[in-house]
Amino acid sequence: MTQPVTRAAVTRRTFLRLSAAAGGGLLVAIRLPAAYAAADDASGTIATLSTAADFAPNAFVRLAANGKVTVVINKSEMGQGVCTSLAMALAEELDAEWANVGFEFAPTAPEYIHPGYGIQFTGGSTSTLGMTEPMRQAGAVARAALLAAAAQQLGVDAKQLHTEPGVVVHQATGRRLPYGELAGLAATLPVPESAPLKEPKDFRLLGKPMHRLDTKAKVAGTAVFGLDVYVDGMLTAVVAHAPVFGGTTKSLDDRAARAVPGVRQVLDLGSAVAVLADSFWQAKQGRDRLQITWNEGPHASIDTKALRAEYQKLARQKGLVAKQSGAAAAAFAAAARTVVADYELPYLAHAPMEPLNCVVHYRGDSAEIWAGTQFQTFDRLAAAKTLGLAPEKVALHTTFLGGGFGRRANPASDYIVEACQIAKQAKAPIKLVWTREDDLRAGFYRPLWHNRLAAALDAEGRITAWSHTIVGQSILTGTPFEAMMVKDGIDSASVEGADELPYAIEHQQVELHTTEVGVPTLWWRSVGHSHTAFAVESFVDELAHATQADPLALRRTLLQGHARHLGVLNLAAERAGYGKALPAGRAHGLAVHYSFNSYAAVVLEVSVKDGRPRVHRATCAIDCGFVLNPDTVAAQFEGAVGFALTAALYSAVELERGRVVQSNFHDYRLLRIDEMPEVAVHIVPSQEPPTGVGEPGVPPVAPALANALARLTGKRVRRLPIRPEDLV
């Protein structure tokens, strides 16, 4: 198979590849049609095929004769640290010396599917939840194999041996056999199907803060992202997309584009036009000179201002019932007082720092693809269908991702399919590059949402009933997940976070209106929780104000029986000094939310200057079960705070005449580094199974901000992003 490299690293990588092929060692991997050998120095690179007959009982670890341990990671690395935490899980049970541990990305193959979902993907904060135990078992099996090899070599019973980091020790004599010296013999012996796991009290690595394995490669510039991949003879493709979703080309004049030096081809793809050139800049210059008339189709009238008005009307009508407990209608009829509030949230783009890209080398009877993807199984199937190949004839290699947030996990595999369409006609390897403008204006979006909440209060001010009506597009309808996750017209992703309210309110009802708009929608970091948490946690604060209760005290009362909710809420409040005096002009706001099997709470310290909120400090608490690497958890929550504040303060995708108005970071603003608050992350100790941290930190941030602003200004923010006029 072709090994893609960066231009600057050809000699070094070729040398290392040949060196790896020449070395012997123990490979512990599920039996594949062919085994995989290292492509680089454990810096997180793409595995390459080897014809060596290696020992292969499971898919996740390789031990070389020099003692180096390579953990094969079946997840995408987007900055979340999964390559380190999962490597820690395996290395713990292997009893490996951490200094000798590295990793590489797994190939796209059935052996690397998520055990709970049946596909190979990264998302939904499921990596540690689904892969910790399999990785531990892989390490334990490898350790058992090494003990058996040492027993045979020494002629003793394996019970007389134990392991220490990187070595097998004979207890009677103290003789120490390094793992690397046992690799060859271990490869010839039977391997157990399973092995006992360590007790948590015996962990050396897990639960300890560990430096990330990918840091060195990223700092040195040797980590391979999709944009770094280069194949000999490769052309770069830049594409002009229809300005309206679903549009097609009506007429094309490409003479000016073809006149640009370096431009080799112009391809009409039907819904887009691709320009292929020797370099990105040449391709972009050619693309910008295309003269295209578009058939705009039926979506040219989409306007977000009109949609918001339509959604507001729908929220006042009866919808499909997503949840019903008690007798909400009767409770509202008997209420002494009713509190009602509407919350609006805009379309949002994912806007990863590394724009979408994909390299395809199509050979007619087979193909290789390199991409920073979160959706290996679906992307490979889509590529195979587009190229007219059997899936096993398509090798999809995962590179580092310069951000994903769900964008690189779309069931349509849009940029992968587009790259394959181009490669099939190009007769040369191609690299497709979407500019940020391309993705912002022709991508997928977190839906526009309207939430209408109402609560019934009795004469004593107690909350007797709760109603929540949601209006927005489905992200699951029309995808392979529809049959499993859309029931009786209810998209579970639309109502998550609303249909599992933890607050002790007897009568509850949740209703949903699913709209059909024509704007492509997709999960966005924290999915439905990104809008329901803002509405629910803001409304709880409004109810506290309406009943003259402290927001923290009200939550504590309503969360009795939910120990883990209370655990993070109380921890965040205590560490933030909630209720204590703050500097003049500042106020605290808090929120707590459960998502993706984890519990998170946030307290923000906020001020306002010239109509603009400023978040000075974020105190965060998370209960995500047993923590593999505390440093990863802290980093994930820190990133979640910045990500969520960006959306709360600045981000919105607007459409006029069917066209996305925003185009780049000048009008789709991100949080600036000098606006980032001080973040303190506190972890609840737990022996529960590990759960995700990538998404749970996002939902409570926006409502905590809105709640702080309400206390500070007396103005309730019910629409995101926050505008200066909202606070006047």
MARDREN-449957 format. One record per residue (C-alpha): x, y, z. Coordinates in steps of 0.001 Angstrom, whole numbers, plus 500000, padded with zeros to 6 digits. Example, Ala and Ser with C-alpha at 12.3 -4.5 7.8 and 13.67 -1.06 7.14 Angstrom:
# residues 2
512300495500507800513670498940507140
***
This chain:
# residues 728
500000500000500000501132503511499328502554505227502390501625508933502408504171511257503946504822514910504424507398516216501987509854517065504772509750513598506315510255511265503354513727510022504193513115509610507903509779507846507589511011505548504831513959504581507009511745503882510012509293501894507932512048499663506591513539499325510055510191498222511480509747495667508709513186494217509433512662493856513196511102490902514952508673490969517841505395489977519400502255491290517761499111490935519810496272491685517411493025490124516229493694487957513212493265490154510180493596489246506491497073490687506929498829491942510030499812495549510583503294496918511127504410500278512501504663503249510172506419505611512539507970506000515976504739505611517967503761509206517311500256508367516246500536507455512602498672505375510065499296501642510190500662500027507026500104496487505845502786493877506439502955490329505199504858489169508268503278486200510062502897487772513482501299486500516658497757487848516684495313487062519497493788490574519628493871493830517741495340496349520095498983495856521029502335495044519477505504494351521402508808494719519580512069492933520337513509496206521621510801496396524284508756499110522586505009498703523040502698500055520352499038500356521246496697500328518255493946502901518819490611502370517087489433505903517826490001509279516189492218511764518028490729515264517859492612516680520816490538514826523402493460512646524536491916509271523758495178507874522400496776508401525792493927507288528056493215504072526136496931503343525901497081503755529671494302501180530101496165498614528039499597499422529448498243499114532989497233495499532508500283494665530418502408496126533203504329498024530551506982500623531208505192503848530263508328505343528726508274502506526176504617502949525177503492504570521935500487504302519677499260504224516114495825504542514589493984501374513690493057500602510118489403500652509175488401497047509724485595495056511388487909494109514227487951497710515409484234498396515691482796499897518847481519496942520905478269498689521773477400500185518380478696497757515779480551500443513792483981501994513937483535505613514952484382508256517536481600510304519084478980510533521774481652510484524482481733506694524112485443505970523740486358505330527370482897503951528122483132501349525367486842500644525063488373500731528548487552497114529376488528495719525930491846497563526121492489496304529630491713492769528541494047493103525548496855494126527873496088491367530365496160488702527638499488489966526354500907489931529882499721486341530373501428485344527135504688486877528291504473485083531634503955481783529797506961482461527591509141483281530603507975480128532387508971478005529406512310479739528982513191479316532673511621475888533035509479476953535973505789477220536798504262480555535779502969480891539355506590481468540410506733484586538257505359488085538453505710491207536353507116494606537051507099497454534533508481495961531335509946492786532836509030489322534091510630488513537445511434485031538824510530485347542486512973482746543824516102483948542062515219487552541252516099486954537596514567489600535361513554488956531762512750492091529738509537491880527723511376492444524450513539489366524980510410487234525439508525488542522408509814486014519906509085482994522108505679484321523142504732484544519474505046480753519190502863479851522181499085479548522580497455482704523879494597482662526390491263484083525295491056486121528488493081486882531588492318488246535064492390492016535447494078494028538190492229495385541179492060499203541175494185499294544334497058497843542286496954500405539464500228502152538651499028504246535725495258504473535706493888507284537807497194509152537702497860512312535641499984511260532664501548513342529916499952512783526526501638510513524032500876512749521055502319515979522459505870515435521243504825514712517663502507517718517553505107520069518990507776518725516623505448518977513623505697515280512781502087514383513603500195513638510399496921515506509983494823515083506879496214518284505361499748516911505786499226513832503627501029513832500297501058511138497606503332511272494574501581512729491551498784514170493673496577517020492474494730519360494830491005519889494316488989522918495436485256522924494848482603525547494129479376524502495843475883525678495068475039528729497205471664527186498133471326523734499684470306521221497026471251523479494113472745522144490864474782523569488018472763525107485189475593526407483047479367526523483405482048528637481763485442527372482930487734529070480386489162531584482847489760528843485401491612526639482935493850529572482018495294529729485548498824528251485554498865524852487243495162524101486733494834520630485174491131519821485130487685521254485803484967518729486677481230519361486839479916517151489651476303518172489185475848519896492524479351521376492569482296522138490283485809520955491135489044522572489975492164520384490091495625521909490110499205521310491163498713523285494373495924524492496610496422528150495722496288527443491987493136525375492453491518528104494536492421530792492007490873528645489305487774527992491384487310531706492019487356532385488256484586529945487396481460531440485854478547529321487091474819529752486841472988527652489417469613525969489542468820527024493094466019524540493709463232524742496306465259526046499262466103529531498002463430531084500196464789529870503551465171532763505976466072532321509640464085535374510749460954533830509271461833530437510747462111531877514238458658533418513936457238530146512620458857528157515436457474530539518036453946529895516753454468526127516625455669526092520239452233527293521317450500524380519606450069520756520634452979518570519586453862514896519676454205513695523249457772512618523999457241512141527740454260512185530053454194511485533759451327512320536073448548514622534926450191517820533746447096519323532139445046518981535321447875520376537430448127523454535220444369523928535362444518523914539162447630526117539445447620529232541565450207530703539235451891529785535956455372530789534810456162530621531075459349531356529129460604530866525550464231530132524661465734530387521175469000528943519904470426529449516393471859527191513747475504526544514591478443525412512486481135523085513825483967525278512457486951522993513189490317524721512906491522522213510315489158522573507350487707519426505818490042517482503567490508514030502099493167512293499986492033509570497584494288507345495479491950505477493150493560502700491110490545501337489284490363498044491131491176499417494598491572502658496470493289504178499455491874507106501402493454509281504080491190511515506131490665512913509581487373511114510066485184510253513029483076507792511030485340505125509586482724502461508867480232504737507131482896506668505234484472503497503907481111502128502762480199505442501108483570505623499376483266502066498105479794502744496723480939505940495021483968504257493461482081501108492481484301498887494621483743496237497252484387497714500732487355495412501289489005497016498263489007500412499971491623501085502643490621504056504787493393505478506971492616507760509893494900510733510482494926513208513337491916515530513256492281519259513701488906519405515430485710517533514726482854518306517132480675515924515093481308517485511658483584514648510602480956512096511617478180512679509133476180509747507710476194511353504254480024511254504240479792514410502145483420515400501774484555511774501474482029511090498703482949514318496932486644513428497023485890509996495591483745511476492810486659513677491842489279510936492128487264508600489926487456511112487084490859512631487774493070509668486818495499510786489521495652510832493324493778513880494604493585515886497804490257517613498297490448520733500477487379522649501616488107526197502690486507527379505915484093529407503803483089526223501984482279524439505218480477527352506841478288527880503792477816524362502422478145522106505433475975520653508177474605522523511176473303522143514711469577522829514231467781526032515042465728525378518208462819526918520048462029525740523588458860526825525408458670525942529073455874526379531578455582525543535262452545525391537512452920526731541072450551526095543942449519528669546548452665527969548601454945528449545584455717524766545113456274523553541542453496521081540784453799520637537010456307521133534227455721521448530485458387521640527800457640522057524084460505521757521590460543522868517946463342522019515535464701519740512840465573516087513284469204515110512909468448511383512753465626511130510224466997509823506941470134508368508538470985504737509358470143505559512989466534506479512304465064503024512881466735502737516267466504506312517554463335507800516049460211506264517571456633507344516792457945510520515211460132511450518195463815511975517443465479511044520716468312513490520006465821516360519822464442515800523318467424514373525216468052516373528346464371517315528460462726513882528622464842512728531576464371515659533946465958514826537327463973517395539294461291516088541628458208517495539904455224515158539953453523516129536694455686516453533586455036516626529870457450517052526958456207517640523411458023517907520092457373519568516740459791518266514105460150520681511195461286520052507627463336522995506435465946521927503867468962522949505927471347519992506412471581519233510124473983517156512168474956516457515744477108519193517259479162518742520402476704517614523139473925517164520512470399517769521907471746518630525327473260521755523760469807523330523606467708521526526223470183522237529055470112525955528257466325525997528418465898523725531454468629525187533639467706528768532758464075528060533575464925526514536945466617529799537836463566531700536657461425529555538931463783530252541811463314533964541210459536533545540886459352531708544217461977533895545937464265530913546448468020530729546084468855528897542806471234526518544573468805525810547407465945525132544989468042522675543024469125520909546193465483520511547195464390519222543797467360516865543368466820514787546501467349511179545477469852512128542749473116511781544614475429512180541661473690515352540461473969516729543977477574515621544230478769517739541309476451520621542136477642520871545734481288520422544784481207523184542175479303525541544482481664524913547387484846525369545367483488528507543693482509530077546996478928530353545811476937532606548116479989534475549385480690538101548581482227538835545187483997541959543922481598544757543014479968544301539627480271540528539594477789537709540135477698533919540170475507531752537982475256528000538156473857525020536274473969521231536559473282518696533849473533514974533105474549513905529611476414511051527966476391509072531214478289511790533092477269514492535563478583518043535281478065521309537123479427524766536408479569527988538425480595531069536455481786534366537895480619537077535495480668540823534999479314543132532282481123546048530653479686548149527828476933545601527323479370542720526913479575539857529426482957538873530757483465535488532392486304535717534898486274532252536394484629528922535689484476526415538524483551523010537164482781519650538722482371516356536922481445512825537896482437510562535024483014507379536980486540506092537426488926508516535740491652507038533558493705510228533240492773513281535340494772515568533039492589514541530095489403515208532045490586518670533054491673519528529519488371518344528078486340520460530473488566523481529869487996523102526148484271522635526690484087525938528565485724527826525697483631526014523096480361526667524915481151530311525655481882530862521967478388529651521113476722531542523943478401534870523216479024534988519491478107532111517200475084531979514932474497530808511377471866532906509643470242532348506265468797534869503836467311533818500475468500530301501223472103531432501586474277531234504681475315534765505599478440533948507640481628532907505881484644532852508219485828533766511695485382537505511110481591537081511134481366533682512839483359534759515866485199532520518253486146533291521830489480535122521844492281533862524029492136536988526204488436536282526821489036532788528131488268532603531842490331530909534490488986527358534680489173525087537716488049521487537208487183519279540172486612515548539755484282513540541988486152510396543101484300507318541895484665503602541293481752503548538858482619502488535275484379505273533340482150507430531162482707510245528684484004513767529218484192515161525680480631516474525590479191516728529140481115519916529928479350521919527213475626521925528221475776523653531641477970526576530535475445528702528604472704528501531256475199529259534026476180532373532076472558533419531544471795532836535206474735534971536316473676537770533981470128537681535353471421538110538908473811540848537813471571542918535525468031541801536294467662540941532591466848537389531606468676536114528511466417533770526566468042533880523160471556532922522084473968534314521194473762537065523797473460540553522354474262543838524157470630544927523857469571541849525847471303543275528916470005546839528775
***
